[in-house]
Amino acid sequence: MENYHRGLGFRYLLDTKYHRDKPVKDDLGFLPPPPAEKSYFNAPRFPLPEPKLDLGHNLWECLRKRRSIRKYSNQPITVTDLSNLVWATQGVTEKIGRHLLRTAPSAGALYPFETYLYINNVEGLEKGFYHLHVASFSLEQLKTGEFSRELTAAALGQTMVGRAAVVFLWSAVPLRCMAKYRNRGIRYIFLDLGHVCQNLQLAATAMGMGSCPIGAFFDDELNNLLELDGVDETIVYMNPVGKL
């Protein structure tokens, strides 16, 4: 057997396969589903303007032009620019029962993740960390200040993080998905965020901006910046965006 077959990640892939001749069993016991969305009730909340959906290129042109871009200018983006980017990732397009269906698909419409933003150069918004409150399409202000150096260090020194106008950070909330899909649910979190990140890249391309997905970082340094416990909620993906 090849060495990689013995690795933890590969064993997870094997152990969470579905088989027609084997019932799905695990030893997790009852898993109570957590709230469908996180709210910071005491945080100042800033509603985002309606996105302008007639901006930019058509879908096919965006697909052709999409690239991971690591160099950005120091020009600010507008709040409307930010609104378009946020809407592309998690804009609500329909409500069915208790589910808020959005611009990106999710297994069981559970959306087992949260969206945070580091605002670095957006007109009208203070620098600092914010949380996206999906239902109200607004940003909850978590902490203000200059954190570009800390973010860059946490991202293994990738300088594009410190130069970006905004950095999207996504955390996994495993129990939100595992309560329904058990161990296999971990797969769906990463699939879901792949859809979300692609939407962000296409939106940035349509608006003449650059972006670059990042999966290499010191996890708990980012968790500490956002005051996440790293267990029930942990950062798993990030993407800086800036003007060219």
ChimeraX attribute file (.defattr): number of C-alpha atoms within 10 A of each C-alpha:
attribute: neighborCount
match mode: 1-to-1
recipient: residues
	/A:1	5
	/A:2	6
	/A:3	6
	/A:4	10
	/A:5	12
	/A:6	10
	/A:7	10
	/A:8	9
	/A:9	11
	/A:10	11
	/A:11	12
	/A:12	14
	/A:13	12
	/A:14	10
	/A:15	11
	/A:16	17
	/A:17	10
	/A:18	11
	/A:19	8
	/A:20	6
	/A:21	6
	/A:22	7
	/A:23	8
	/A:24	13
	/A:25	9
	/A:26	9
	/A:27	7
	/A:28	10
	/A:29	8
	/A:30	8
	/A:31	13
	/A:32	11
	/A:33	13
	/A:34	14
	/A:35	9
	/A:36	17
	/A:37	16
	/A:38	15
	/A:39	15
	/A:40	14
	/A:41	8
	/A:42	9
	/A:43	14
	/A:44	13
	/A:45	19
	/A:46	16
	/A:47	13
	/A:48	18
	/A:49	14
	/A:50	12
	/A:51	18
	/A:52	12
	/A:53	10
	/A:54	7
	/A:55	13
	/A:56	15
	/A:57	16
	/A:58	11
	/A:59	13
	/A:60	9
	/A:61	13
	/A:62	19
	/A:63	15
	/A:64	10
	/A:65	13
	/A:66	17
	/A:67	14
	/A:68	14
	/A:69	18
	/A:70	19
	/A:71	18
	/A:72	20
	/A:73	13
	/A:74	13
	/A:75	15
	/A:76	16
	/A:77	20
	/A:78	15
	/A:79	17
	/A:80	16
	/A:81	21
	/A:82	21
	/A:83	19
	/A:84	23
	/A:85	23
	/A:86	24
	/A:87	25
	/A:88	24
	/A:89	23
	/A:90	25
	/A:91	21
	/A:92	18
	/A:93	11
	/A:94	11
	/A:95	10
	/A:96	8
	/A:97	6
	/A:98	8
	/A:99	14
	/A:100	18
	/A:101	18
	/A:102	20
	/A:103	16
	/A:104	23
	/A:105	17
	/A:106	19
	/A:107	16
	/A:108	12
	/A:109	17
	/A:110	19
	/A:111	25
	/A:112	27
	/A:113	25
	/A:114	22
	/A:115	22
	/A:116	23
	/A:117	23
	/A:118	29
	/A:119	24
	/A:120	25
	/A:121	20
	/A:122	19
	/A:123	17
	/A:124	9
	/A:125	14
	/A:126	17
	/A:127	21
	/A:128	19
	/A:129	25
	/A:130	26
	/A:131	24
	/A:132	25
	/A:133	21
	/A:134	20
	/A:135	12
	/A:136	13
	/A:137	20
	/A:138	19
	/A:139	23
	/A:140	22
	/A:141	22
	/A:142	19
	/A:143	17
	/A:144	14
	/A:145	12
	/A:146	16
	/A:147	17
	/A:148	21
	/A:149	14
	/A:150	15
	/A:151	22
	/A:152	17
	/A:153	17
	/A:154	20
	/A:155	22
	/A:156	11
	/A:157	14
	/A:158	16
	/A:159	16
	/A:160	22
	/A:161	32
	/A:162	23
	/A:163	24
	/A:164	29
	/A:165	26
	/A:166	26
	/A:167	25
	/A:168	24
	/A:169	22
	/A:170	22
	/A:171	23
	/A:172	24
	/A:173	25
	/A:174	23
	/A:175	22
	/A:176	24
	/A:177	29
	/A:178	21
	/A:179	17
	/A:180	16
	/A:181	15
	/A:182	21
	/A:183	21
	/A:184	18
	/A:185	19
	/A:186	19
	/A:187	17
	/A:188	20
	/A:189	24
	/A:190	16
	/A:191	13
	/A:192	19
	/A:193	25
	/A:194	16
	/A:195	15
	/A:196	20
	/A:197	22
	/A:198	17
	/A:199	20
	/A:200	27
	/A:201	28
	/A:202	28
	/A:203	28
	/A:204	25
	/A:205	24
	/A:206	20
	/A:207	17
	/A:208	15
	/A:209	19
	/A:210	25
	/A:211	30
	/A:212	22
	/A:213	19
	/A:214	16
	/A:215	13
	/A:216	13
	/A:217	20
	/A:218	14
	/A:219	16
	/A:220	17
	/A:221	18
	/A:222	22
	/A:223	19
	/A:224	13
	/A:225	14
	/A:226	19
	/A:227	13
	/A:228	16
	/A:229	12
	/A:230	18
	/A:231	12
	/A:232	12
	/A:233	19
	/A:234	23
	/A:235	28
	/A:236	22
	/A:237	21
	/A:238	23
	/A:239	22
	/A:240	26
	/A:241	28
	/A:242	29
	/A:243	19
	/A:244	15
